[in-house]
Amino acid sequence: MKQENTKKTALITGFSSGIGMAYSKYLANQGWNLELISQDKSRSDKGKEKLNYQFARYHLRDLSKPESIKSIVENIETPNLIVANAGITKSGKAGSLDFEEKMDLFYLLCNGVIDLIESYLPEMEQKKGSRIVIISSIGAVTPMPKSSIYAAAKSAIYSYGQSLSRELNKKNITVTVSLPGYVKTLAHQRAGLGHLNEKVPGWMWIQAEQVVKETEKASIKGKSYVIPGAVYKLVRPFLQSELANNIWNKITKRNS
Ligand SMILES: NC(=O)c1ccc[n+]([C@@H]2O[C@H](COP(=O)([O-])OP(=O)(O)OC[C@H]3O[C@@H](n4cnc5c(N)ncnc54)[C@H](OP(=O)(O)O)[C@@H]3O)[C@@H](O)[C@H]2O)c1
């Protein structure tokens, strides 16, 4: 007799590398069903091979486009956990991105995350213990010269998550926004910011696995946000000061 699959399901965007891959591995180790989304076929295939997990399904979608979110919602049943992680960093001085680049980046990092969450929200409310995790960035609360659109989108989605977390307080859903600092992934290389791998001192980098561990812990506890890594927890209170921001911006200065 065919056994009913009673595992919980997580939908993870941007699974193919970095934080998304670490999240997928973490949940696979716990036996979750996984619905995994990314855009590039060859990176998705490599990710699938790396994960090597029988309870995962793979979907190719460009999440910078609204029609991709529609198609995801039409094709994937309401999950128990959403991990809205997919993202890229775009570097460049103010005015250097054209209209479409700005729209796409903002949709990928913010508006698309909102559309995805709100499409599933009514049914998630009916499921016991539903969770939403949003991977924002420490850039949400720190100025990022030459990455201003990225920082603005991360800030907007942080703000949305904080409000939603409180709005859903009495319902069956927790919302947790994670604000990682520098994480060794493909992100900087892809954005032409490879020089930061050398420039940013070693103590400022944290592992993707650490981000996942702390984010999951915070989400299960129902916390509305988390800053992974001891060093970032320590510096967070000082990031509003002019002096701390000057030092921070010097260390993390972008070339282009
Ligand atoms: N690395 C850091 O220092 C850092 C710090 C703070 C926050 N974050 C955030 O963490 C999240 C994950 O980034 P990461 O550092 O792990 O980078 P990564 O290794 O480059 O992974 C990015 C993931 O997002 C997917 N993705 C990018 N654009 C997409 C699109 N248009 N449609 C669908 N999927 C797309 C990629 O899929 P493909 O392979 O198919 O392109 C990949 O799976 C991002 O939101 C990023 O902003 C990173």
The ligand as a Gaussian input file, in Angstrom:
#p B3LYP/6-31G(d) Opt

LIG

0 1
 N       26.554000      36.851000       0.945000
 C       26.369000      37.857000       1.758000
 O       27.315000      38.460000       2.249000
 C       24.952000      38.286000       2.102000
 C       24.792000      39.203000       3.149000
 C       23.511000      39.608000       3.498000
 C       22.414000      39.129000       2.810000
 N       22.585000      38.243000       1.789000
 C       21.400000      37.776000       1.085000
 O       21.350000      36.364000       1.132000
 C       20.550000      35.891000       0.039000
 C       21.255000      34.723000      -0.622000
 O       22.447000      35.175000      -1.243000
 P       23.823000      34.384000      -1.177000
 O       24.798000      35.258000      -0.486000
 O       23.614000      33.010000      -0.695000
 O       24.234000      34.450000      -2.725000
 P       24.416000      33.338000      -3.859000
 O       25.341000      32.254000      -3.427000
 O       24.776000      34.129000      -5.062000
 O       22.941000      32.713000      -4.024000
 C       21.889000      33.464000      -4.580000
 C       20.722000      32.535000      -4.887000
 O       19.615000      33.338000      -5.352000
 C       19.188000      32.854000      -6.616000
 N       18.729000      33.953000      -7.471000
 C       19.366000      35.111000      -7.752000
 N       18.642000      35.847000      -8.612000
 C       17.529000      35.108000      -8.898000
 C       16.395000      35.317000      -9.734000
 N       16.252000      36.438000     -10.486000
 N       15.445000      34.351000      -9.793000
 C       15.584000      33.195000      -9.076000
 N       16.632000      32.961000      -8.252000
 C       17.595000      33.901000      -8.180000
 C       20.409000      32.196000      -7.232000
 O       19.963000      31.285000      -8.222000
 P       20.768000      31.102000      -9.610000
 O       21.986000      30.332000      -9.241000
 O       19.813000      30.327000     -10.456000
 O       21.069000      32.478000     -10.127000
 C       21.024000      31.537000      -6.007000
 O       20.400000      30.321000      -5.757000
 C       20.336000      37.093000      -0.877000
 O       19.035000      37.615000      -0.699000
 C       21.378000      38.082000      -0.406000
 O       21.014000      39.411000      -0.651000
 C       23.843000      37.810000       1.421000

